[in-house]
């Protein structure tokens, strides 16, 4: 986790490991956090097929972004898919699949219905085409998820069909602020063969959820598209 530990492991793993992890069915894992140093970024990037050095400008930029985002409440230890997207954006290899124009979420209690209805209106630009969808869900995040899928299914039907949201977590970061508290949301998803997690942070729980949801869907789509392309 700490940069000095990762640096030592890169040079001589036996300084921290009494046995090779793979010999007992384990795998070494490098965590990205506010304690991460350049060595952590270099090793993590290498696992994603990106060659960096500790002196690379991109490495310093990524470290700076991580420090700033962690100060705002982000945590990449359990959201490595969001870190991988951040890495791609810093390297200039990120492919943006859609642009958000606007979204609106309404939670409405209708008449004598026992449960309130959540409705999301979403406007995106996908491949140069503006899409507008309205979808309902069991809650505001579910409604946003449904609206996002409706916007994208015309363009990425096969890939989108494999991506399923499996877990959604919310953590209050500043409880003393009451209902104005900063919150962190983590979305876990799967494509049936592998799983990934993404993170969003905001004082608005819907906005935080939206960012985590977008990262999750984008990561899954890009991952499956690369797999189909043999990369």
N, CA and C of each residue as an Amber inpcrd file, in Angstrom:
protein
   693
   0.8350000  -1.2060000   0.0000000   0.0000000   0.0000000   0.0000000
   0.8700000   1.2570000   0.0000000   1.8280000   1.3410000   0.9220000
   2.7050000   2.5060000   0.9720000   3.7370000   2.4310000  -0.1360000
   4.1130000   3.5860000  -0.6620000   5.0430000   3.6240000  -1.7810000
   6.3700000   2.9770000  -1.4820000   6.9040000   3.1840000  -0.2710000
   8.2140000   2.6160000   0.0640000   8.1650000   1.0940000   0.0830000
   7.0470000   0.5260000   0.5080000   6.8990000  -0.9290000   0.5210000
   6.8630000  -1.4790000  -0.9040000   6.1070000  -0.8260000  -1.7590000
   5.9980000  -1.2660000  -3.1510000   7.3480000  -1.1590000  -3.8440000
   8.0770000  -0.0790000  -3.5780000   9.3950000   0.1050000  -4.1820000
  10.3230000  -1.0320000  -3.7870000  10.2810000  -1.4190000  -2.5160000
  11.1280000  -2.5160000  -2.0440000  10.7360000  -3.8390000  -2.6830000
   9.4460000  -4.0800000  -2.8300000   8.9770000  -5.3290000  -3.4380000
   9.3770000  -5.4060000  -4.9020000   9.3440000  -4.2620000  -5.5910000
   9.7590000  -4.2440000  -6.9950000  11.2350000  -4.6030000  -7.1400000
  12.0430000  -4.1730000  -6.1610000  13.4820000  -4.4340000  -6.2290000
  13.8320000  -5.8240000  -5.7110000  13.2210000  -6.2030000  -4.5860000
  13.5170000  -7.5030000  -3.9860000  12.3060000  -7.9640000  -3.1660000
  11.4340000  -8.7740000  -3.7840000  10.2020000  -9.2050000  -3.1120000
  10.4250000  -9.8810000  -1.7630000  11.5510000 -10.5920000  -1.6050000
  11.7710000 -11.3440000  -0.3650000  11.9620000 -10.4340000   0.8490000
  12.1660000  -9.1310000   0.6220000  12.2970000  -8.2200000   1.7630000
  10.9880000  -8.0940000   2.5440000   9.8710000  -8.3740000   1.8940000
   8.5690000  -8.2800000   2.5590000   7.7720000  -9.5840000   2.4910000
   8.1680000 -10.4840000   1.6150000   7.4100000 -11.7280000   1.4310000
   8.2780000 -12.9250000   1.8010000   7.7860000 -13.7270000   2.7310000
   8.5700000 -14.8910000   3.1530000   8.3940000 -16.0650000   2.1990000
   7.4290000 -15.9380000   1.2720000   7.1900000 -16.9940000   0.2920000
   6.6080000 -16.3500000  -0.9660000   6.8370000 -16.9660000  -2.1010000
   6.2620000 -16.4650000  -3.3490000   4.7460000 -16.6670000  -3.2950000
   3.9370000 -15.6180000  -3.4010000   2.4810000 -15.7460000  -3.2440000
   1.8560000 -16.8030000  -4.1450000   2.3280000 -16.8890000  -5.3930000
   1.7420000 -17.8310000  -6.3540000   1.9450000 -19.2920000  -5.9490000
   2.9420000 -19.5570000  -5.1110000   3.2130000 -20.9390000  -4.6970000
   2.1370000 -21.4880000  -3.7720000   1.3580000 -20.5990000  -3.1660000
   0.2830000 -21.0420000  -2.2760000  -1.0820000 -20.5680000  -2.7820000
  -1.1470000 -20.2850000  -4.0890000  -2.4200000 -19.9290000  -4.7010000
  -2.8550000 -18.4950000  -4.5010000  -1.9470000 -17.6380000  -4.0540000
  -2.2800000 -16.2280000  -3.8630000  -1.6940000 -15.3760000  -4.9780000
  -2.0110000 -14.1000000  -4.9600000  -1.4920000 -13.1750000  -5.9620000
  -1.1980000 -11.8370000  -5.2930000  -0.0500000 -11.2790000  -5.6000000
   0.3300000  -9.9950000  -5.0210000  -0.6030000  -8.8990000  -5.5240000
  -1.0320000  -8.0450000  -4.6130000  -1.9510000  -6.9620000  -4.9750000
  -1.4150000  -5.6310000  -4.4690000  -1.3280000  -4.6680000  -5.3560000
  -0.8690000  -3.3300000  -4.9970000  -2.0860000  -2.4180000  -4.8790000
  -2.2240000  -1.7690000  -3.7250000  -3.3610000  -0.8840000  -3.4910000
  -2.9800000   0.5590000  -3.7950000  -3.9290000   1.2940000  -4.3620000
  -3.7200000   2.7050000  -4.6650000  -4.4400000   3.5410000  -3.6130000
  -3.6710000   4.3990000  -2.9210000  -4.2550000   5.2410000  -1.8810000
  -3.4400000   6.5140000  -1.7490000  -3.7790000   7.3200000  -0.7240000
  -3.0320000   8.5540000  -0.4880000  -1.5890000   8.2770000  -0.0880000
  -1.3010000   7.0190000   0.2930000   0.0620000   6.6360000   0.6640000
   0.8710000   6.1540000  -0.5310000   0.2300000   6.0290000  -1.6680000
   0.9050000   5.4890000  -2.8490000   2.0160000   6.4220000  -3.3120000
   3.1120000   5.8120000  -3.7410000   4.2080000   6.5700000  -4.3230000
   4.3190000   6.2520000  -5.7980000   5.3680000   6.7790000  -6.4240000
   5.5620000   6.5630000  -7.8560000   5.6880000   5.0820000  -8.1900000
   6.3280000   4.3130000  -7.2950000   6.5060000   2.8800000  -7.5490000
   5.1690000   2.1600000  -7.6430000   4.2090000   2.5770000  -6.8160000
   2.8810000   1.9580000  -6.8500000   2.2120000   2.1930000  -8.1970000
   2.3240000   3.4120000  -8.7060000   1.7130000   3.7490000  -9.9920000
   2.3820000   2.9720000 -11.1170000   3.7190000   2.9010000 -11.0880000
   4.4680000   2.1950000 -12.1370000   4.0850000   0.7240000 -12.1760000
   4.0340000   0.0850000 -10.9980000   3.7130000  -1.3420000 -10.9430000
   2.2690000  -1.5960000 -11.3500000   1.3610000  -0.7470000 -10.8910000
  -0.0490000  -0.9150000 -11.2350000  -0.2580000  -0.7190000 -12.7360000
   0.3910000   0.3050000 -13.2890000   0.2640000   0.5740000 -14.7240000
   0.7950000  -0.5950000 -15.5440000   1.8720000  -1.1920000 -15.0870000
   2.4590000  -2.3300000 -15.8020000   1.4720000  -3.4830000 -15.8990000
   0.6950000  -3.6840000 -14.8470000  -0.2930000  -4.7680000 -14.8580000
  -1.4220000  -4.4960000 -15.8390000  -1.6030000  -3.2270000 -16.1830000
  -2.6100000  -2.8580000 -17.1770000  -1.9990000  -2.6990000 -18.5620000
  -0.7270000  -3.0880000 -18.7040000  -0.0700000  -3.0200000 -20.0050000
   0.4440000  -1.6490000 -20.3790000   0.6390000  -0.7800000 -19.3750000
   1.1330000   0.5800000 -19.6230000   2.5320000   0.7090000 -19.0340000
   3.4920000   1.1270000 -19.8420000   4.8740000   1.2800000 -19.3870000
   5.1270000   2.7010000 -18.9020000   5.4120000   2.8230000 -17.6100000
   5.7530000   4.1060000 -17.0080000   7.0310000   3.9510000 -16.1960000
   7.6660000   5.0570000 -15.8890000   8.7850000   5.0640000 -14.9570000
   8.4360000   6.0180000 -13.8220000   9.2330000   5.9590000 -12.7530000
   8.9550000   6.8320000 -11.6160000   9.1270000   8.3070000 -11.9720000
   9.8910000   8.5790000 -13.0260000  10.1410000   9.9630000 -13.4250000
   9.2540000  10.4250000 -14.5790000   8.3780000   9.5480000 -15.0520000
   7.4880000   9.9250000 -16.1570000   6.5610000  11.0600000 -15.7300000
   6.3410000  12.0530000 -16.6020000   5.4000000  13.1390000 -16.2720000
   4.0120000  12.6010000 -15.9500000   3.6110000  11.5370000 -16.6630000
   2.2870000  10.9490000 -16.4290000   2.1830000  10.3780000 -15.0150000
   3.2850000   9.8010000 -14.5280000   3.2820000   9.2390000 -13.1790000
   3.0420000  10.3300000 -12.1450000   3.7320000  11.4440000 -12.2960000
   3.5670000  12.5650000 -11.3670000   2.1580000  13.1530000 -11.4550000
   1.6420000  13.2260000 -12.6580000   0.2900000  13.7620000 -12.8370000
  -0.7390000  12.8670000 -12.1590000  -0.5860000  11.5590000 -12.3310000
  -1.5240000  10.6180000 -11.7200000  -1.4480000  10.6970000 -10.2010000
  -0.2350000  10.7570000  -9.6550000  -0.0680000  10.8780000  -8.2040000
  -0.7470000  12.1330000  -7.6790000  -0.5890000  13.2290000  -8.4040000
  -1.2040000  14.4920000  -7.9990000  -2.7250000  14.3930000  -8.0220000
  -3.2650000  13.7630000  -9.0610000  -4.7180000  13.6090000  -9.1600000
  -5.2600000  12.7340000  -8.0430000  -4.5490000  11.6470000  -7.7500000
  -4.9960000  10.7390000  -6.6940000  -5.0150000  11.4540000  -5.3470000
  -3.9490000  12.2110000  -5.0480000  -3.8850000  12.9420000  -3.7790000
  -5.0420000  13.9310000  -3.6650000  -5.3220000  14.6520000  -4.7490000
  -6.4050000  15.6340000  -4.7350000  -7.7590000  14.9580000  -4.5750000
  -7.9690000  13.8470000  -5.2760000  -9.2550000  13.1520000  -5.2100000
  -9.4590000  12.4750000  -3.8620000  -8.3820000  11.9050000  -3.2910000
  -8.5070000  11.2760000  -1.9720000  -8.8290000  12.3250000  -0.9090000
  -8.3090000  13.5360000  -1.0690000  -8.6380000  14.6200000  -0.1360000
 -10.1150000  14.9830000  -0.2050000 -10.7280000  14.7490000  -1.3590000
 -12.1540000  15.0330000  -1.5300000 -13.0320000  13.8760000  -1.0720000
 -12.4080000  12.7350000  -0.7240000 -13.1860000  11.6100000  -0.2220000
 -13.1500000  10.3610000  -1.0700000 -12.5000000  10.4180000  -2.2280000
 -12.3980000   9.2320000  -3.0720000 -11.5010000   8.1900000  -2.4100000
 -11.7260000   6.9430000  -2.7360000 -10.8640000   5.8510000  -2.2920000
 -10.7800000   4.8400000  -3.4240000  -9.5550000   4.5870000  -3.8880000
  -9.3720000   3.6830000  -5.0160000  -8.9780000   2.2710000  -4.5870000
  -8.8280000   2.0520000  -3.2830000  -8.4360000   0.7240000  -2.8070000
  -9.4610000  -0.3300000  -3.2030000 -10.7230000   0.0340000  -3.1440000
 -11.7790000  -0.9060000  -3.5140000 -12.4790000  -0.5240000  -4.7940000
 -11.8330000   0.3220000  -5.6050000 -12.4480000   0.7850000  -6.8600000
 -11.3780000   0.8870000  -7.9450000 -10.7590000  -0.2530000  -8.2370000
  -9.6240000  -0.2400000  -9.1580000 -10.0360000   0.0540000 -10.5920000
 -11.2890000  -0.1880000 -10.9440000 -11.7380000   0.1330000 -12.3020000
 -11.7340000   1.6480000 -12.5160000 -12.1190000   2.4070000 -11.4950000
 -12.0680000   3.8660000 -11.6030000 -10.6270000   4.3410000 -11.7410000
  -9.7010000   3.6700000 -11.0410000  -8.2830000   4.0350000 -11.1800000
  -7.7820000   3.7350000 -12.5840000  -8.1860000   2.5980000 -13.1400000
  -7.7330000   2.2550000 -14.4940000  -8.2360000   3.2810000 -15.5150000
  -9.4650000   3.7460000 -15.3510000  -9.9830000   4.7920000 -16.2410000
  -9.2030000   6.0920000 -16.0670000  -8.8640000   6.4250000 -14.8200000
  -8.0540000   7.6140000 -14.5470000  -6.6910000   7.4960000 -15.2190000
  -6.1100000   6.3080000 -15.1650000  -4.8190000   6.0530000 -15.8040000
  -4.9090000   6.2620000 -17.3130000  -5.9590000   5.7320000 -17.9210000
  -6.1280000   5.8730000 -19.3670000  -6.3130000   7.3370000 -19.7700000
  -7.0560000   8.0890000 -18.9730000  -7.2570000   9.5080000 -19.2790000
  -5.9380000  10.2670000 -19.2030000  -5.1100000   9.9420000 -18.2210000
  -3.8180000  10.6100000 -18.0770000  -2.8650000  10.2450000 -19.2030000
  -2.9890000   9.0270000 -19.7250000  -2.1030000   8.5530000 -20.7920000
  -2.5960000   8.9500000 -22.1770000  -3.8070000   9.4870000 -22.2540000
  -4.3590000   9.8660000 -23.5520000  -4.8860000   8.7030000 -24.3590000
  -5.1060000   7.5510000 -23.7030000  -5.6020000   6.3630000 -24.4060000
  -7.0780000   6.1030000 -24.1280000  -7.6910000   6.9790000 -23.3480000
  -9.0910000   6.8060000 -22.9700000 -10.0110000   7.0870000 -24.1570000
 -10.9640000   6.2090000 -24.3690000 -11.9560000   6.3900000 -25.4260000
 -13.2950000   6.7360000 -24.7910000 -13.7410000   7.9560000 -25.0050000
 -15.0060000   8.4000000 -24.4210000 -16.1570000   7.8520000 -25.2410000
 -17.0360000   7.1060000 -24.6060000 -18.1190000   6.4400000 -25.3220000
 -19.3780000   7.2990000 -25.4340000 -19.5550000   8.2570000 -24.5270000
 -20.7370000   9.1190000 -24.5960000 -20.5020000  10.3790000 -23.7720000
 -21.2750000  11.4100000 -24.0760000 -21.2140000  12.6800000 -23.3440000
 -22.5630000  12.9570000 -22.7020000 -22.5340000  13.3450000 -21.4520000
 -23.7620000  13.6980000 -20.7420000 -24.1770000  15.1220000 -21.0820000
 -25.4210000  15.2850000 -21.4750000 -25.9940000  16.6200000 -21.6770000
 -26.7520000  17.0520000 -20.4150000 -27.5500000  16.1430000 -19.8830000
 -28.2850000  16.4590000 -18.6540000 -28.9440000  15.1950000 -18.1160000
 -29.2120000  15.2040000 -16.8100000 -30.0550000  14.1470000 -16.2410000
 -30.9070000  14.7480000 -15.1340000 -32.0620000  14.1430000 -14.9280000
 -32.9900000  14.5820000 -13.8940000 -33.6300000  13.3520000 -13.2770000
 -33.7270000  13.3470000 -11.9590000 -34.3480000  12.2220000 -11.2560000
 -35.4730000  12.7590000 -10.3770000 -36.6320000  12.1400000 -10.4950000
 -37.8020000  12.5340000  -9.7050000 -38.2600000  11.3370000  -8.8800000
 -38.4810000  11.5660000  -7.6000000 -39.0810000  10.5490000  -6.7310000
 -40.4500000  11.0770000  -6.3210000 -41.4810000  10.3430000  -6.7030000
 -42.8510000  10.8520000  -6.5500000 -43.7500000   9.8300000  -5.8600000
 -44.5030000  10.3030000  -4.9030000 -45.5210000   9.4750000  -4.2610000
 -46.8380000   9.7260000  -4.9830000 -47.3600000   8.6940000  -5.6420000
 -48.5580000   8.8600000  -6.4600000 -49.7930000   8.3100000  -5.7490000
 -50.6840000   9.2120000  -5.4000000 -51.9530000   8.8000000  -4.8080000
 -51.7940000   7.8730000  -3.6270000 -52.4580000   6.7330000  -3.7170000
 -52.4340000   5.7730000  -2.6120000 -51.4370000   4.6470000  -2.8400000
 -50.5650000   4.7920000  -3.8520000 -49.5510000   3.7600000  -4.0880000
 -48.7020000   3.5780000  -2.8360000 -48.4670000   2.3270000  -2.4170000
 -47.6920000   2.0920000  -1.1860000 -46.2240000   2.4780000  -1.3170000
 -45.6860000   2.4500000  -2.5330000 -44.2790000   2.7630000  -2.7470000
 -44.1320000   3.9620000  -3.6820000 -43.1800000   4.8610000  -3.4000000
 -42.9400000   5.9820000  -4.3140000 -42.3490000   5.4930000  -5.6290000
 -42.5430000   6.2540000  -6.6870000 -42.0150000   5.9220000  -8.0080000
 -40.8020000   6.7990000  -8.3060000 -39.7310000   6.1790000  -8.8000000
 -38.5300000   6.9180000  -9.1970000 -38.4530000   6.9540000 -10.7120000
 -38.2350000   8.1420000 -11.2500000 -38.1880000   8.3210000 -12.7000000
 -36.9560000   9.1450000 -13.0680000 -36.1830000   8.6590000 -14.0370000
 -34.9730000   9.3520000 -14.4890000 -35.1250000   9.7690000 -15.9450000
 -34.7830000  11.0140000 -16.2280000 -34.7450000  11.5300000 -17.5970000
 -33.2870000  11.8130000 -17.9360000 -32.8130000  11.2340000 -19.0200000
 -31.3910000  11.2990000 -19.3490000 -31.1970000  11.7210000 -20.8000000
 -30.2960000  12.6610000 -20.9960000 -29.9630000  13.1210000 -22.3480000
 -28.4580000  12.9410000 -22.5620000 -28.1020000  12.1090000 -23.5380000
 -26.7040000  11.8150000 -23.8570000 -26.4370000  12.0540000 -25.3300000
 -25.1590000  12.2520000 -25.6600000 -24.7180000  12.2290000 -27.0520000
 -23.8370000  10.9950000 -27.2130000 -24.2790000  10.0670000 -28.0560000
 -23.5600000   8.8180000 -28.2820000 -23.2050000   8.7200000 -29.7560000
 -21.9220000   8.6600000 -30.0470000 -21.4660000   8.5430000 -31.4340000
 -22.0730000   9.6290000 -32.3210000 -22.1600000  10.8410000 -31.7750000
 -22.6820000  11.9720000 -32.5410000 -24.1910000  12.0840000 -32.5700000
 -24.8770000  11.1250000 -31.9610000 -26.3440000  11.1210000 -31.9450000
 -26.8580000  11.4880000 -30.5600000 -27.7610000  12.4670000 -30.4910000
 -28.3300000  12.8380000 -29.1970000 -29.4730000  11.8930000 -28.8530000
 -29.3930000  11.3310000 -27.6530000 -30.3940000  10.3750000 -27.1850000
 -31.0970000  10.9340000 -25.9560000 -32.4130000  10.7680000 -25.9130000
 -33.2160000  11.1980000 -24.7730000 -34.0790000  10.0300000 -24.3310000
 -33.9410000   9.6440000 -23.0730000 -34.7380000   8.5260000 -22.5660000
 -35.3290000   8.8740000 -21.2040000 -36.4440000   8.2290000 -20.9120000
 -37.0830000   8.3340000 -19.6040000 -37.3120000   6.9170000 -19.1120000
 -36.8990000   6.6340000 -17.8780000 -37.0450000   5.2750000 -17.3520000
 -37.4130000   5.3260000 -15.8770000 -38.1440000   4.3260000 -15.4380000
 -38.4940000   4.1950000 -14.0300000 -37.6380000   3.1070000 -13.3990000
 -37.5890000   3.1130000 -12.0660000 -36.8260000   2.0970000 -11.3550000
 -37.3110000   1.9510000  -9.9340000 -36.7460000   0.9780000  -9.2240000
 -37.1350000   0.7390000  -7.8380000 -36.6080000   1.8240000  -6.9010000
 -35.6900000   2.6300000  -7.3980000 -35.1320000   3.7540000  -6.6560000
 -34.4610000   4.6760000  -7.6550000 -33.9730000   5.8280000  -7.2170000
 -33.3690000   6.7760000  -8.1570000 -32.1530000   6.2380000  -8.8920000
 -31.3190000   5.4540000  -8.2210000 -30.1250000   4.9000000  -8.8810000
 -30.5250000   3.8400000  -9.8990000 -31.4960000   3.0170000  -9.5430000
 -31.9860000   1.9980000 -10.4730000 -32.6160000   2.6560000 -11.6980000
 -33.3390000   3.7550000 -11.4840000 -33.9510000   4.4750000 -12.6080000
 -32.8770000   5.0610000 -13.5220000 -31.8110000   5.6220000 -12.9430000
 -30.7020000   6.1450000 -13.7420000 -30.0240000   5.0360000 -14.5300000
 -29.8190000   3.8990000 -13.8840000 -29.2010000   2.7460000 -14.5440000
 -30.0440000   2.3150000 -15.7400000 -31.3540000   2.2340000 -15.5530000
 -32.2450000   1.8310000 -16.6470000 -32.2250000   2.8450000 -17.7890000
 -32.2230000   4.1370000 -17.4440000 -32.2000000   5.1780000 -18.4770000
 -30.8890000   5.1480000 -19.2590000 -29.7760000   4.9430000 -18.5490000
 -28.4690000   4.8740000 -19.2120000 -28.4140000   3.6970000 -20.1750000
 -28.9420000   2.5680000 -19.7480000 -28.9400000   1.3840000 -20.6100000
 -29.8140000   1.5980000 -21.8470000 -30.9360000   2.2550000 -21.6700000
 -31.8050000   2.5180000 -22.8220000 -31.1150000   3.4170000 -23.8400000
 -30.3300000   4.3790000 -23.3500000 -29.6030000   5.2710000 -24.2580000
 -28.5210000   4.5290000 -25.0410000 -27.8920000   3.5520000 -24.3920000
 -26.7110000   2.9130000 -24.9760000 -26.9920000   1.6180000 -25.7290000
 -28.1620000   0.9950000 -25.4920000 -28.3950000  -0.3340000 -26.0420000
 -28.4120000  -0.3650000 -27.5670000 -28.7540000   0.7440000 -28.2040000
 -28.7430000   0.8150000 -29.6670000 -27.3240000   0.7320000 -30.2220000
 -26.3420000   1.2120000 -29.4400000 -24.9700000   1.3080000 -29.9160000
 -24.0940000   0.1450000 -29.4350000 -24.3710000  -0.3630000 -28.2430000
 -23.5480000  -1.4410000 -27.6810000 -24.4390000  -2.5520000 -27.1230000
 -25.3140000  -3.1290000 -27.9470000 -26.2910000  -4.0960000 -27.4230000
 -25.6660000  -5.3590000 -26.8480000 -24.6960000  -5.9200000 -27.5680000
 -24.0970000  -7.1860000 -27.1190000 -23.3280000  -7.0090000 -25.8180000
 -22.4810000  -5.9700000 -25.7650000 -21.6620000  -5.7490000 -24.5770000
 -22.5200000  -5.3900000 -23.3660000 -23.5040000  -4.5270000 -23.5870000
 -24.3340000  -4.0470000 -22.4870000 -25.1400000  -5.1790000 -21.8550000
 -25.4980000  -6.1540000 -22.6470000 -26.2850000  -7.2830000 -22.1610000
 -25.5300000  -8.1090000 -21.1240000 -24.1860000  -8.0600000 -21.1870000
 -23.3700000  -8.8480000 -20.2550000 -23.1250000  -8.1300000 -18.9320000
 -23.2860000  -6.8150000 -18.9060000 -22.9130000  -6.0300000 -17.7290000
 -24.0820000  -5.9580000 -16.7410000 -23.8410000  -6.4450000 -15.5370000
 -24.8710000  -6.4410000 -14.4990000 -24.3280000  -5.7650000 -13.2370000
 -25.1180000  -4.8930000 -12.6440000 -24.7700000  -4.2810000 -11.3700000
 -25.0860000  -5.2830000 -10.2640000 -24.0910000  -5.6010000  -9.4390000
 -24.2800000  -6.6300000  -8.4130000 -24.3350000  -6.0780000  -6.9960000
 -23.7840000  -4.8850000  -6.7800000 -23.8130000  -4.3220000  -5.4220000
 -23.6850000  -2.8010000  -5.4910000 -24.2360000  -2.1600000  -4.4950000
 -24.2250000  -0.6950000  -4.4270000 -24.0910000  -0.3040000  -2.9600000
 -23.0360000   0.4560000  -2.6490000 -22.7710000   0.8150000  -1.2600000
 -22.6410000   2.3270000  -1.1190000 -23.0800000   2.8240000   0.0150000
 -22.9760000   4.2540000   0.3150000 -22.3160000   4.4230000   1.6790000
 -21.3420000   5.3260000   1.7320000 -20.6920000   5.6350000   3.0090000
 -20.7150000   7.1430000   3.2330000 -21.1640000   7.5520000   4.4030000
 -21.1700000   8.9690000   4.7650000 -19.7700000   9.3460000   5.2390000
 -19.1750000  10.3890000   4.6350000 -17.8020000  10.7700000   4.9490000
 -17.7080000  11.8730000   5.9910000 -18.7530000  12.6460000   6.1410000
 -18.7240000  13.7660000   7.1010000 -20.0450000  13.8060000   7.8550000
 -20.2240000  12.8500000   8.7680000 -21.5010000  12.6790000   9.4630000
 -21.9300000  13.9320000  10.2170000 -20.9660000  14.7290000  10.6700000
 -21.3060000  15.9290000  11.4370000 -22.0830000  16.9450000  10.6120000
 -22.0180000  16.8190000   9.2750000 -22.7340000  17.7490000   8.4030000
 -24.1850000  17.3490000   8.1830000 -24.6110000  16.2690000   8.8120000
 -25.9980000  15.8430000   8.7080000 -26.4110000  15.5170000   7.2870000
 -27.5520000  16.0430000   6.8630000 -28.0550000  15.7350000   5.5230000
 -27.2450000  16.4030000   4.4200000 -26.3230000  17.2950000   4.7790000
 -25.4400000  17.9320000   3.7850000 -24.0870000  17.2290000   3.7070000
 -23.9960000  16.0430000   4.2980000 -22.7240000  15.3240000   4.3730000
 -22.2310000  14.8800000   3.0000000 -20.9060000  14.8290000   2.8840000
 -20.2830000  14.2540000   1.6960000 -20.4510000  12.7400000   1.7580000
 -20.7910000  12.1240000   0.6220000 -20.9690000  10.6720000   0.5970000
 -20.1120000  10.0530000  -0.4980000 -19.7120000   8.8200000  -0.2470000
 -18.9740000   8.0380000  -1.2370000 -19.8270000   6.8370000  -1.6360000
 -20.0200000   6.6450000  -2.9180000 -20.7660000   5.4850000  -3.3940000
 -19.8310000   4.5620000  -4.1630000 -20.0160000   3.2820000  -3.9880000
 -19.2340000   2.2730000  -4.7040000 -20.1980000   1.3400000  -5.4200000
 -19.9760000   1.1610000  -6.7020000 -20.7970000   0.2690000  -7.5210000
 -19.9540000  -0.9350000  -7.9250000 -20.4750000  -2.1180000  -7.6950000
 -19.8090000  -3.3470000  -8.1160000 -20.5980000  -3.9620000  -9.2680000
 -19.8860000  -4.3910000 -10.2970000 -20.5320000  -4.9450000 -11.4920000
 -19.7920000  -6.1790000 -11.9640000 -20.4300000  -6.9250000 -12.8530000
 -19.8150000  -8.1240000 -13.4230000 -20.2480000  -8.2920000 -14.8680000
 -19.4180000  -8.9910000 -15.6400000 -19.7950000  -9.3590000 -17.0080000
 -20.0010000 -10.8650000 -17.1150000 -20.0790000 -11.5220000 -15.9540000
 -20.2780000 -12.9640000 -15.9170000 -19.0070000 -13.7520000 -15.7300000
 -17.8660000 -13.1590000 -16.0730000 -16.5820000 -13.8470000 -15.9040000
 -15.6520000 -13.0970000 -14.9570000 -15.7950000 -11.8030000 -14.8500000
 -14.9680000 -11.0110000 -13.9390000 -15.8110000  -9.8970000 -13.3270000
 -15.3090000  -9.3440000 -12.2220000 -16.0270000  -8.2810000 -11.5140000
 -15.1330000  -7.0620000 -11.3670000 -15.7460000  -5.9010000 -11.1850000
 -14.9840000  -4.6720000 -10.9790000 -15.8000000  -3.6960000 -10.1410000
 -15.1060000  -2.7270000  -9.5470000 -15.7570000  -1.7400000  -8.6850000
 -15.3470000  -0.3350000  -9.0940000 -16.2750000   0.5990000  -8.9370000
 -16.0350000   1.9990000  -9.2760000 -16.5580000   2.8860000  -8.1530000
 -16.0890000   4.1370000  -8.1220000 -16.4090000   5.0140000  -7.0010000
 -16.8630000   6.3880000  -7.4820000 -17.7360000   7.0070000  -6.6970000
 -18.1680000   8.3800000  -6.9400000 -18.3030000   9.1020000  -5.6090000
 -18.0080000  10.3940000  -5.5820000 -18.0730000  11.1810000  -4.3450000
 -18.7610000  12.5150000  -4.6180000 -19.6650000  12.9000000  -3.7420000
 -20.3430000  14.1920000  -3.8670000 -21.1550000  14.4510000  -2.6010000
 -21.5430000  15.7030000  -2.4000000 -22.4900000  16.0160000  -1.3350000
 -23.9010000  15.6070000  -1.7470000 -24.0880000  15.3540000  -3.0330000
 -25.3730000  14.9080000  -3.5740000 -25.2700000  13.4140000  -3.8680000
 -26.0320000  12.6130000  -3.1630000 -25.9180000  11.1660000  -3.2990000
 -26.2650000  10.6840000  -4.7090000 -27.1650000  11.3910000  -5.3920000
 -27.5200000  11.0090000  -6.7560000 -26.3520000  11.2760000  -7.7020000
 -25.6910000  12.4200000  -7.5340000 -24.5410000  12.7330000  -8.3800000
 -23.4000000  11.7520000  -8.1370000 -23.1260000  11.4420000  -6.8710000
 -22.0750000  10.4740000  -6.5550000 -22.3950000   9.1210000  -7.1830000
 -23.6410000   8.7200000  -7.1010000 -24.0660000   7.4400000  -7.6790000
 -23.9380000   7.4590000  -9.1980000 -24.2760000   8.5860000  -9.8080000
 -24.1770000   8.7080000 -11.2630000 -22.7320000   8.5240000 -11.7300000
 -21.7860000   9.1770000 -11.0550000 -20.3780000   9.0700000 -11.4560000
 -19.8720000   7.6320000 -11.3200000 -20.2330000   6.9670000 -10.2210000
 -19.8140000   5.5780000 -10.0370000 -20.4620000   4.6710000 -11.0790000
 -21.7250000   4.9380000 -11.3880000 -22.4540000   4.1420000 -12.3770000
 -21.8580000   4.3080000 -13.7710000 -21.5480000   5.5540000 -14.1480000
 -20.9640000   5.8160000 -15.4640000 -19.6080000   5.1330000 -15.5980000
 -18.7600000   5.2530000 -14.5650000 -17.4580000   4.5810000 -14.5940000
 -17.6340000   3.0800000 -14.7730000 -18.6080000   2.5170000 -14.0640000
 -18.8330000   1.0740000 -14.1190000 -19.2300000   0.6150000 -15.5170000
 -20.1850000   1.3230000 -16.1160000 -20.6600000   0.9460000 -17.4510000
 -19.5780000   1.1830000 -18.4990000 -18.8950000   2.3280000 -18.4170000
 -17.8290000   2.6170000 -19.3770000 -16.7140000   1.5870000 -19.2900000
 -16.3000000   1.2680000 -18.0760000 -15.2280000   0.2850000 -17.8970000
 -15.6310000  -1.0620000 -18.4820000 -16.8550000  -1.4920000 -18.1760000
 -17.3260000  -2.7750000 -18.6870000 -17.4100000  -2.8090000 -20.1990000
 -17.9370000  -1.7480000 -20.7970000 -18.0430000  -1.6870000 -22.2590000
 -16.6690000  -1.7130000 -22.9120000 -15.7490000  -0.8890000 -22.4100000
 -14.4010000  -0.8340000 -22.9860000 -13.6900000  -2.1730000 -22.8370000
 -13.8670000  -2.8090000 -21.6920000 -13.2400000  -4.1040000 -21.4320000
 -13.7380000  -5.1590000 -22.4200000 -15.0440000  -5.2190000 -22.6190000
 -15.6140000  -6.2160000 -23.5210000 -15.2870000  -5.9150000 -24.9800000
 -15.2350000  -4.6370000 -25.3420000 -14.8990000  -4.2640000 -26.7140000
 -13.4480000  -4.6200000 -27.0380000 -12.5600000  -4.4340000 -26.0640000
 -11.1580000  -4.8140000 -26.2670000 -11.0190000  -6.3320000 -26.3660000
 -11.8040000  -7.0270000 -25.5690000 -11.7620000  -8.4890000 -25.6100000
 -12.1930000  -8.9960000 -26.9750000 -13.2470000  -8.4060000 -27.5270000
 -13.7250000  -8.7940000 -28.8560000 -12.7060000  -8.4570000 -29.9380000
 -11.9340000  -7.3750000 -29.6940000 -10.9260000  -6.9610000 -30.6730000
  -9.6200000  -7.7270000 -30.4980000  -9.5670000  -8.5900000 -29.4740000
  -8.3680000  -9.3890000 -29.2480000  -7.2580000  -8.6480000 -28.5570000
  -7.6150000  -7.5860000 -27.7860000  -6.5970000  -6.8200000 -27.0690000
  -6.8000000  -6.9580000 -25.5640000
